[in-house]
Amino acid sequence: MRSEIRRICSETKITTVYVTHDQKEALSMADNMAVLRAGKVAQVGPPRQLYDRPASRFVADFLGETNFIPATVVESAGGRVVLETAAGRLVSKAGDANTPRGGNVTLSIRPEAWRMIDAAAGSKCDNIVSGKLSHTTFLGEMAQHQMALADGQTVRIIEMNPSMASSDNKAVHLSVDGDDIVILVD
């Protein structure tokens, strides 16, 4: 039905306002969308922009699963932001003019942004965190993992086309691209 509504709107070239509480439906149908919070606009833009670069913790959480990780800005220059977290040092390439030059922030990292890597590959990757798998759900084309970081925080990971046999308490290493580390000002 989503495709049919989208096709009709495109063919007739009519502007349509579609109201839904189904985030996936909104992301799949909209050219532009507005996320509302308590009757006020929280963020407006194309679906991909809102999903990839949410302007607030509310928008990040509202538009899908994400991991929130507390961090402190260590250094910020040229769109590259060095962050200290309880899981280790991370470098974001998603900094913008609103990124503080220091202080506390929250990182939003989507579960599908994490890549499980082996220890040998770790030296060739940026943004590595380590921990132990605490739970895995195998779903065929993907696996949903929960990993406990050294500080006890749990992160959610989605692994497409799972290749690793997973077991609880297995030590794992994750890597995430700097473009996928979104900095949210607390």
N, C-alpha and C positions, 0 to 999 in steps of 0.2 A: 504494500500500500504506500510506503514511503516513496518508492521509485515512481509510482503512478502519480502521486500528488506533485512531486518534483517535475515530472515530465509535463503535466498539464500546465503548471505555472510557467515553465520555460516556453512551451509552444504558444501559449496565449499571450506571453509577455506581460502578464499582470503581476503587480506587486501584491504580495500576500503576507499577512501577519499571521503566524502560526504560533499558538501558545501551547506549551507542553511542559510536563514535569519529567519527561523521559529524556535524559541527557543524551543518550546515543541517538535518539530520534532527532533531536535538535542539531547535534553535530553533523548528522548525515544529510539533513535537508536544507540547512541554512546557507545563504551567501554571507549574511551577517547575522549576528545574534546579540542579544542583551541578556546578561545574567542579573536577575533582580534579587535583592535582599531586603526584606521587610518593606517592600513597596518602593525601594529606591534602586536605581541602576548602580550595580557594583562594577561592571565592565562591559564594554561594547566592542565588537570587532568580528573579523572572520572566525569561523569555528576553530581552524588550526591555530590561529594566534592565541585565542583564549585558552585552548588546551595546552599548547606548548609554552606560553608565556603568561600565565595567570598573574594578575596584578595584586592579588591578595590571597591569604590563606583560605578564605571562604570560597573564592572562585576555583582555586586549585582542588579543594576537597569536593566541591559541588560537581565538577565536571569529570569525576572519575577517581579511581584509586590513586593515592600518592603516599609517599613516605615523607614525613616531616622530620627533619633532623636539625636540632639546635646547633648553631655555629657562631663563631666570632670572626669578623673580617680582620685579617692580618695585614693585607696589602691589596690595593686596587689601583691598576694602571692599564690603560690601553684596552679596556674591555675584558681584561683578565683579572679575576678576583681570587686571591688566595684565602682560604677559609680553614679555620681550625675547628675540628669536631671531636667528640669523644671517641669516634671511630678512626680518627687520623686526619691528616691534612688532605683537603680536596681543592681543586682549582676549577672555578667556573669560568666559562666563556660567555655566559649569559648575562653579564653585568651591563647596566645601562646608566644613564645620567642620574637615576634615583638611587643607585647603589651607594650606601654609605662608605666612607673611607675607613671606618673602624666601627667597633661596637657589635652588639648582638643582632643576629638575624635568624631566620628559619629557612632551611633549604627544602625545596620540594623536588623529589626525584620519583618519577613514575616507575612502577614495578617493571614495566617492559623495557626500561632504559638500562637496567642492570644486565651485565653479561657475566656468566660464571666462567672463570678461567682457572687453569691449573697453575700451580706455584711457579713452574718454570717460565710461563708466559708473563708472569707478574712483573718481571724486570723490564719488559717492553711496553707496559701499559701505564697510563696515568690513572690517577684517582682509584686506588685500590683500597678496599676494606676487607677485613677478614672476620670470620665468625664461625658459628656452628649451625647447621640446619636443625631447626627445632620441629619442623613439620613439612611434609610434602604431600600434595595431592596430584596424582597423575591423571590427566584428562585426555590422553591420546595425543592430539596435536600439540598440546602444551602441558606444562607442569606448573603448579603454583607452589612456591616455596615460602617458608618463613625462616628467617635466619636471625639468630641472636648475636648481636655485636658484643664486643668485649665489655662494654658498659652496661649490658643487659637490655638495651633497646632492641626491639624487633623490627626488621625491615621485611617487606613483602617483595617477592621477585616473581616475574612471569618469564618462564623459559619456553620459547617456541621450539618445536621439534626437539624435545628433550633428548639429550644424548647421554647424559650421565645417569648411572644407577644411583639413586639417592636414598640415603638412610638417615634417620635422626641421629644427632650428635656428630655427624660427619663434618670435619673442618672443611670450609670452602673459602674461596677468594672471589671477590666480585670487582668488576671494573665498571666505570660509568664515564661516558664522554662528557667533557666540560660543557658542551652545548646543552646537555640534558640536566644540568644542575641549576635550577631556578632559585634565585635569591629573593626572599620575601622579607620586607622590613617589618620587624615586630612592632 
